[in-house]
Amino acid sequence: MKINEEKLPIIFEAINKNDVDAWLIMGRESIMKSEPVLPVLGDMAFIIATTLIFTRNKLIAIVSPLDVEAYKMMDAVDEIYEYPTTMEETIYEVLEKLGVKKLALDICDADSAADGLTLGNYLKLQEVFKRLTIKPEIISAFPIVSEVRGRKTNSQIEIIKDCAVQAEKYLSLVPGICKEGTTSLDIFNFLHDIAFKDGYGMSWAESQCPSVSCDPDIKQGHSGLIDTPLKKGCTINIDYGVSKNGYCSDLQRMYYVLKDDEDDAPQDVKDTFYLVRDAIDAARKFMKPGVTGFEVDQIARHMIVDMGFDSWNAALGHQVGHVCHDGGTILANRRPRYNKPELIDTPLQVGNVFTLEPGIEIKQGRIGIEEDVVLYEDGAVFLAEPQKELMLIRLK
């Protein structure tokens, strides 16, 4: 196990900025009862019950006798406590010694990435808190987790960028495999095989990545692939990403299957594609540290709605990197499932990596492009070459 020491300054900065005395992470058998923040901290997992406490300037580990020596080899850990009886008793002793007044726990009803504390462990902590001389104010660790997870380091950005570049490369090869009789399953298998051969994995469940939509009468969503023949005169939308070394990308690309008497896509299909493309670029150009996800969403959404199209039933974008849907702040409008200040009204930060993915439904199929961008001090930059034109497919 190893703590990613590049994350330590971000952790301590977030704790101090949010005026928290300590952030407590508690878990056991995390491979079974996932604590989503652990892979973000580094190559970390809990087997026997373990607690990490980040204060304003140090990391404390409370571990079983079996794990003490392993934690001693981790330079990032400042203090180690071996619990001789129960972990809860040692948690009590450490918190009592620290005199914590404001404590952040991984509990959150808005973001699964910050909701890793199990009910059983939460109940154990409640018994600990009852005994403390100073009863701490308990808050959600969401603002800390959001920063620690969302502010990617330069080395992390390079890996995510590689995944985006590779996914874009593989998607550009799709027209070359399409012929009479080709189905969505053929494309699905091609995008699997080419990535696996190069040592990449899928960005989400292999049974669902990629999504290949090629018939407007068959809706697919996130339910897994439906084997559908390519349909002339219709669009193909592919939602796809690849992963490597614990990081991933998430792109969508658009294609049009030419009818036998066509040399180009119909003008209305191209115009809709260009509108989605330009809305993405307008949102990207607006993005800078300090603006909110709601404000970014409105740039793209108004461009599309003002042209007479419906507002799509999704966010403009989500964070991506450690996993495909990476939690934290999002780019979304004020519909019920997104309308939480911590999600859409929190300012964006340098190092955030977002998707930009508006969509429009037309009779020929869905027009949806998805690009990955990283936010720097002077604005957002595409991680891979953005799609500027529809890819045309001639079935032979």
N, C-alpha and C positions, 0 to 999 in steps of 0.2 A: 504493500500500500504506500501511497505517496500523496502528499498535499501539493497542489499546483501553487507554488509560491508566487507566481505572477498575480494570483487572485488575492493574496493577503492584503496588499494596500487597498484594494477595492472594498474588501470586507470591512476593514477597520474604518475606512472613510465613510462607508454606508452606516455603520453602527453609530459613529459620532455625529454624522449629519442628521440622523433621525433621533438623536438624544436618547439612545438606548444604552443601558448599563451592560447588558449582556444578551447574547443570542444563543439559545440552547437548542441543540439538535440531539434527539434521543431516538434510538431504534434498536432492533434486533432482527436477525435473519432478513436483512434488507433485500436479498435476492427474491424472497417470497413476499415480504411486506415492504414494498419499495419506498425508499425515502428519496424523492426525486433530486434533492439538492446534492446528494453525495457524489455522483459522477461529475458534477460541476466543480466541486472542491478539489477534485483530482482523481487518482486511481483509488477510490475509496469504497468500502463496503463494510457493513456490520454483520458479524455472525453471532457471537455471544453479545448480550445486551451491552451497549456502549453509549456514552454521552459525550458530545463535544460542546464546550462552552467558549464562545468567542466573547471576550470583554472588549473594552475600547482599545486595548493595545496588546493583548496576548491571547493565546489559544490554550485551553485547559482540556485534557482528555481524562475521562473517568472510565476505566476499563477493567475487565476481569483479569485475574492472575495469569490466565493463559495468554493474554494479549499484551502484557506490560512490556516485554522485551521488544516486540515489534514496534510499539509506539516510541520506545526510547531511540530507535533508529531514525525517527522522523524529525528532521531539523526544525520543521515549522512548529512543532508542539513545544510550548514553553513549560508547562507543568503537567505531570501525570499523577493521577491518583488511582491506586489499585483498591478496588472495593473488597474488603475481607468477608462481608456478609452479603448484603443486598446493595444493588446499585443505588436504590432510592435513598438509603441511609447516607451514602457518600455524597450524593447530590445535595442532600440537606446540609451536610457539613460544609461543603464548598460554597453553596449559596449563602449560608449563614456567615461564613468568613468574609465573603465579598460584600455583603450588605446591599445586595441588588435591590434597587427601587423600581426599575422599569425593565421588564424581561420580555424578549421577543421569542415566540414559539412558532413553529411551522404549522399554523392553522389558518385557513383562508377559504372563504366560501366563493371567491371570485376566480381563483387561479389554482389549478391542480398542481402546478410546479412549486407552490408555496404551502401545500397542504399535506405534508408528509408525516406529521405526528399522528400515530394511531390513537384510537379512542382508549384502548387499554392503557397505553403509556400516559395519555393525558390524565386519566383517572388516578394513576399512580402519582403523578406530579401534583395533583390537587391535594393529596394527603401530605406531600412534602411541604407545600406552601402553607398549610394550616399550622405547621410547627414553627415556621420561621418567625423570628422576632420582628423583622421588617417584612410586612406582607407586600410583595412586589405587584406593581401594576402589570397585568399581562396584556400584550398587544400581539397582533399578527406580524410575523416576520416578512410579510409580502414586500414592503419597500426595500428591505435588505436583500431578500432573495432575488427580487426583480433586478437590482443593480448587479449583484454578483453573477447572476446568470446572463443578464442582458448585455453587460459591458464586456464584449469580447476583446481579448488581448490581440496584439499583432500576430502572434504565432497561431492563435486560433482562427483569425480571419484568413490567414493564408491557406489553412486546410479547408475551410468552408469554401473559399474561392476556388480551390482546386476541384472540389466536388461540383460546384456550379459549372465550371468550364467543361468538365468531363460530361456532365449531363447534357449540356447544350450541344456538345460535339456528337453525342450518341443520337440525340433527337434530330439533328440535321441529316442523319443518314437514313432516316425512316423512308423518305420517298423512293430511295433506291431499292427497297425490298418489296415494294407494292406492285402487284400485278392482278390480273383477273383471278378472282377466287380468294384473294388475301382477306383475312378477317382481323378483327381486333385482337384475337388471341395470338395470331402470328406476330403482330407488332409487340404485344406484351412479352412473348417469349424472346423475340429478338433483343429487346431492351434489357431483359434479364441476362441473357447469355453474354452479350457484349460487355456489360458491366462486371459480371462475375469473372469473366475471363481476364479482365484487367485488375482484378483484386478489389473491386468495389462491391458494396452491398446496396440494398434498397434503403430509402429514407424513411419508409414506414413499412407496415406488414407486407411481406413478399406476396401474399395472396391478393393484395389490393394496390400494389405499386408496380407498374404505373396504372392509372386510370386511362382507358382509351375509349373515347366517345366518338362514334362514327355514323350514327343514325339518329336524327332528331326525334324519332318516335320512341326511342329506347333510352330512358334516363338511367344513369349509372350511379353517380354520387360516390360515396365511400363504401359501398356494400360489396365490392369485389367485382371481378371482370365478368361480363356477359359476352359470349363469343358471337360477334356480329359481323356479317360481311360488310366490306367497304361499299359505300353507296355513291354512285356518280351524282354530281350536282349537289353534294353535301359537304359540310366541313368535317374535319377530324380535329378534336381537341385531345391533347395528351398531357396529363398531369403526372410529373415524374421527378424523381430526385435520387441521387446516389449518395452513399455514405462511405466514410473511411476514417479509421483511427478515432472513432467516437464523435464524428461531426458529419453534417449532411447538408444537402441543398434541396431546393424545391422550385421547380420551373414548370410552366405550361407553354406549349407551342401549338401553333395553328397551321392547319393544312386545308387545301381545298382539292377535292377529287373532280377532275374535269369531266364533263360530259363528252361524248364522242365528237360533237360538233363545236366544242369550245377550245379556244387557245389561251383563255385567261379566265379568271374568276369573274362573276358578274359584278358590275360596278357597286351595287348596294352591299354586297359581301365585302368588297375591298374598302368601301367607305366606312363600314362598321368596324372593320379591323383597324383602320387608321385612327378612328375615334378612340378605341380602347388603347391603342399604342400611344397616342398623344396624351391621353388622360394619365397614363402611367408616367410619362416623362414630365408632365406638368407637376404631378405630385412629388416626383423625385426632386425636381428643381426647387420646390417649395420647402422641402425637408431641411432642417438645420437643428442643431442642439437648442432646446428651449421651446420649440413649438410642440403642440400636443398631437396625439394620434387622431383625435376628433378633427382638428384643423386640417391635417393632411388628407384624411378621408374625404372631407368636404370639397377639396379641390378637384379630385377625380370624379366624385359622385355628381357634383353640379355640372361638370362638363358633359357627362353622359345623359343625365336627366333633362338638362336644358335642351338637348337635341330630340326630346320626345320619347326616349326609352325609359323603361321602368328602372327603379332603383333596385339593384341586385340584392338578394336576400343573404348577404354575408358581409364580413368586414372587407375593407380594402386590402388589409394585410396583417400578418402576424409575424412575430419574431421566429427566426429559424437559426439552427446551428448545432446545439447539442442533440436535439431531436427536431423533427419537422415542425411541430407546433410547440414552440419553445417556452411558452408562458410569458408572464410579465405584461408590459404595456402593449397595446395593439392599436391598429389604425382602423377606427370604426365609427359608425354614426350612433345616434342615440336610440337604437331599438332595444327592446327589453333585455335581450341576452348579453348586450355589451354595455348598457348604460350604467357603468360604475366608474366613479371618478378616478379610482386607482388604476383602472384599465385604459381609459381614453382621455383623461384630463391631466395625466402626469407628463411633464415635459420629457421629450426624447433626449437621449444622451449619446455622446461620442462612444463608438464601439458597438452600438445597437445594429443588428442585422435583421432587416425586414424583407418580407415579400410585398410586392405590389401586384394585385390580381383582380382588377374589375372584370365584370363579365356582362355580356348582352346576349339575349336569346333572340334569334331570328329564324325564319322558316327553314333555312338551310342547316341549322344547328346552332350550337353555342359558340360565340366568339369570346374566348377567354385567353388572355396572355398573362403569364406570371413571370416576374423578374425578381431577382434577389439583389438588394442594395445594402451597402454598409454606410453608416453615418460617421463622417469626420467633422472636424471643427468648421470647415468651410462648406459643408453640404454632403449630400449623398452620392455615392458612386456605384454604378452597376458592377456586380461581381463577375458576370459573364457578358458576352456580346448580346445586347438586346435584340429581339426579333423586330425587324423593320418592315418586312414584306411577308405576305402569305407564302407558304411553300406549296407549290402546285404538284399534283400527282396525276400522272396519266397511266391508267390501267391498261396493260397490253397482254 
